[in-house]
Amino acid sequence: MITFEVSDRLAAAAEEWGEARLEDEAEALETKVEQALLEVEHLVSGAHEVDFEVDDRTVHHDPTDALANFLEQQATAKGIDESEVLALYVDLFARVFLDDEERPSNAPPT
Protein backbone atom coordinates (compact mmCIF):
# COMPACT_ATOMS: atom_id res chain seq x y z
CA MET A 1 0.00 0.00 0.00
CA ILE A 2 1.33 3.42 -0.95
CA THR A 3 -0.06 6.52 0.73
CA PHE A 4 0.26 10.12 -0.44
CA GLU A 5 -1.44 13.46 0.03
CA VAL A 6 -3.52 15.10 -2.69
CA SER A 7 -1.74 18.12 -4.13
CA ASP A 8 -3.37 21.53 -4.39
CA ARG A 9 -3.29 21.09 -8.19
CA LEU A 10 -5.24 17.83 -7.99
CA ALA A 11 -7.69 19.31 -5.48
CA ALA A 12 -8.30 22.29 -7.78
CA ALA A 13 -8.83 19.95 -10.75
CA ALA A 14 -11.31 17.94 -8.69
CA GLU A 15 -13.14 21.12 -7.72
CA GLU A 16 -13.37 22.13 -11.39
CA TRP A 17 -14.54 18.63 -12.31
CA GLY A 18 -17.20 18.68 -9.61
CA GLU A 19 -18.50 22.12 -10.53
CA ALA A 20 -18.80 21.15 -14.18
CA ARG A 21 -20.69 17.96 -13.36
CA LEU A 22 -22.64 19.04 -10.29
CA GLU A 23 -20.79 16.52 -8.09
CA ASP A 24 -19.95 17.07 -4.46
CA GLU A 25 -16.33 17.70 -3.48
CA ALA A 26 -15.58 14.20 -2.14
CA GLU A 27 -17.07 12.45 -5.18
CA ALA A 28 -15.19 14.70 -7.59
CA LEU A 29 -11.90 14.19 -5.77
CA GLU A 30 -12.34 10.43 -5.85
CA THR A 31 -13.07 10.58 -9.59
CA LYS A 32 -10.00 12.68 -10.35
CA VAL A 33 -7.76 10.48 -8.19
CA GLU A 34 -9.08 7.40 -9.97
CA GLN A 35 -8.50 8.95 -13.40
CA ALA A 36 -4.94 9.97 -12.56
CA LEU A 37 -4.08 6.62 -10.96
CA LEU A 38 -5.54 4.79 -13.96
CA GLU A 39 -3.37 6.82 -16.33
CA VAL A 40 -0.23 5.99 -14.35
CA GLU A 41 -1.12 2.32 -13.86
CA HIS A 42 -2.11 1.86 -17.50
CA LEU A 43 1.10 3.40 -18.82
CA VAL A 44 3.29 1.26 -16.58
CA SER A 45 1.38 -2.02 -16.27
CA GLY A 46 -1.45 -1.91 -18.80
CA ALA A 47 -3.99 -2.15 -15.95
CA HIS A 48 -7.56 -0.98 -16.53
CA GLU A 49 -8.59 -0.88 -12.85
CA VAL A 50 -7.05 0.56 -9.70
CA ASP A 51 -7.47 -0.31 -6.04
CA PHE A 52 -7.47 2.84 -3.90
CA GLU A 53 -9.20 4.76 -1.14
CA VAL A 54 -9.45 8.49 -0.53
CA ASP A 55 -9.66 9.64 3.09
CA ASP A 56 -10.09 13.42 3.13
CA ARG A 57 -6.95 14.43 1.15
CA THR A 58 -5.01 11.21 1.78
CA VAL A 59 -4.89 8.56 -0.95
CA HIS A 60 -4.11 4.90 -0.23
CA HIS A 61 -3.27 2.94 -3.37
CA ASP A 62 -2.44 -0.73 -3.79
CA PRO A 63 -0.28 -0.66 -6.94
CA THR A 64 0.20 -3.51 -9.35
CA ASP A 65 3.53 -5.33 -9.07
CA ALA A 66 4.73 -3.62 -12.24
CA LEU A 67 3.94 -0.16 -10.87
CA ALA A 68 5.44 -0.98 -7.46
CA ASN A 69 8.69 -2.05 -9.16
CA PHE A 70 8.69 1.04 -11.37
CA LEU A 71 8.14 3.34 -8.40
CA GLU A 72 10.90 1.61 -6.44
CA GLN A 73 13.35 2.08 -9.34
CA GLN A 74 12.39 5.73 -9.77
CA ALA A 75 12.60 6.40 -6.03
CA THR A 76 16.01 4.79 -5.77
CA ALA A 77 17.32 6.72 -8.76
CA LYS A 78 16.06 10.06 -7.38
CA GLY A 79 16.68 9.41 -3.68
CA ILE A 80 13.05 9.94 -2.66
CA ASP A 81 10.25 7.76 -1.32
CA GLU A 82 7.98 5.71 -3.63
CA SER A 83 4.96 7.60 -2.33
CA GLU A 84 6.54 10.89 -3.45
CA VAL A 85 7.17 9.47 -6.90
CA LEU A 86 3.58 8.27 -7.24
CA ALA A 87 2.26 11.61 -5.97
CA LEU A 88 4.29 13.41 -8.66
CA TYR A 89 2.94 11.17 -11.42
CA VAL A 90 -0.63 11.49 -10.16
CA ASP A 91 -0.20 15.26 -10.04
CA LEU A 92 1.05 15.17 -13.63
CA PHE A 93 -2.28 13.64 -14.71
CA ALA A 94 -4.45 15.76 -12.39
CA ARG A 95 -6.13 17.69 -15.18
CA VAL A 96 -6.75 14.77 -17.53
CA PHE A 97 -10.25 14.81 -19.06
CA LEU A 98 -11.12 18.29 -17.78
CA ASP A 99 -11.43 19.95 -21.16
CA ASP A 100 -13.22 17.08 -22.89
CA GLU A 101 -16.74 17.66 -21.60
CA GLU A 102 -19.08 20.60 -21.34
CA ARG A 103 -21.09 21.71 -18.33
CA PRO A 104 -24.61 20.28 -18.16
CA SER A 105 -27.21 22.62 -19.64
CA ASN A 106 -28.94 22.90 -16.25
CA ALA A 107 -25.74 23.84 -14.37
CA PRO A 108 -25.70 27.24 -12.68
CA PRO A 109 -23.26 29.80 -14.08
CA THR A 110 -19.80 29.92 -12.54
Protein Blocks (a to p, Z undefined) as FASTA:
>chain_A
ZZddddfklmmmmmmmmmmnopafklmmmmmmmmmmmmmmmmmnopabdcdddehjaccd
dddfklmmmmmmmmmmnopafklmmmmmmmmmmmgoklmpccdfkbccZZ
